[in-house]
C-alpha cells in the first residue's frame, strides 16, 4: 500500500468517526447517485439523514429518499433553526 493510500484511508476513517459522533443533524443534498453513495456510507455508523433537500427546480412534492421526505433548501433551513 502506498503512503498516499494510507493517508486517504485515515482521512476517511476520521470523517466517518466525526459523522458517527456528531450531535448535529445530518442533512443530505440531492436524492440521486451521490446522495445514495453518502447514505450507504453513513448507515453503517448508525446515522440516517435528518433531512434531504434538492434545488427548487428539482423539487417534487411527495418525493422520498429512504423514507425521508425530500424538501426545498429553504424549508430545511427553516426547520433546523434554533
C-alpha positions in Angstrom: 0.0 0.0 0.0 1.3 3.4 -1.0 1.7 6.2 1.6 -1.0 8.3 -0.2 -3.4 5.4 0.1 -2.8 5.1 3.8 -3.4 8.9 4.2 -6.6 8.7 2.2 -7.8 5.8 4.3 -7.0 7.5 7.5 -8.9 10.7 6.4 -11.9 8.6 5.5 -11.8 7.0 9.0 -11.6 10.4 10.7 -14.5 11.7 8.7 -16.6 8.6 9.5 -15.9 9.0 13.2 -16.9 12.7 13.1 -20.2 11.8 11.4 -20.8 8.9 13.8 -20.2 11.0 16.9 -21.7 14.3 15.8 -24.8 15.6 17.7 -25.7 17.8 14.7 -28.4 16.9 12.3 -27.2 15.2 9.2 -28.6 16.8 6.0 -28.1 15.4 2.5 -28.2 17.4 -0.6 -29.8 15.7 -3.6 -31.6 12.4 -4.0 -29.6 10.7 -6.8 -26.4 8.7 -7.1 -24.2 11.0 -5.0 -26.7 11.1 -2.1 -27.1 7.4 -2.3 -23.4 6.9 -2.0 -23.3 9.2 1.0 -26.3 7.4 2.5 -24.6 4.0 2.1 -21.5 5.4 3.8 -23.3 6.8 6.9 -25.8 3.9 7.6 -23.1 1.5 9.0 -22.3 4.2 11.5 -25.8 4.2 12.9 -26.7 7.5 11.3 -29.5 8.4 8.9 -30.3 11.8 7.4 -32.4 14.2 9.4 -33.4 15.9 6.2 -32.8 15.7 2.4 -33.1 18.7 0.2 -32.8 19.5 -3.5 -32.7 22.7 -5.6 -36.1 24.2 -6.2 -36.3 23.2 -10.0 -35.9 19.6 -9.0 -38.3 19.6 -6.1 -41.4 17.4 -6.4 -43.9 17.3 -3.6 -44.2 13.8 -2.0 -40.7 12.5 -3.1 -38.9 10.4 -0.5 -35.3 9.3 -0.1 -35.0 6.2 2.1 -38.2 7.2 3.9 -37.2 10.8 4.4 -39.2 13.4 2.6 -37.3 15.4 0.1 -37.7 19.2 0.6 -36.6 22.5 -0.6 -33.4 24.0 1.0 -35.4 27.0 2.4 -37.8 24.6 4.2 -35.0 22.5 5.6 -33.0 25.6 6.8 -36.2 27.0 8.4 -36.9 23.7 10.2 -33.3 23.4 11.6 -33.1 27.0 13.0 -32.7 27.1 16.8 
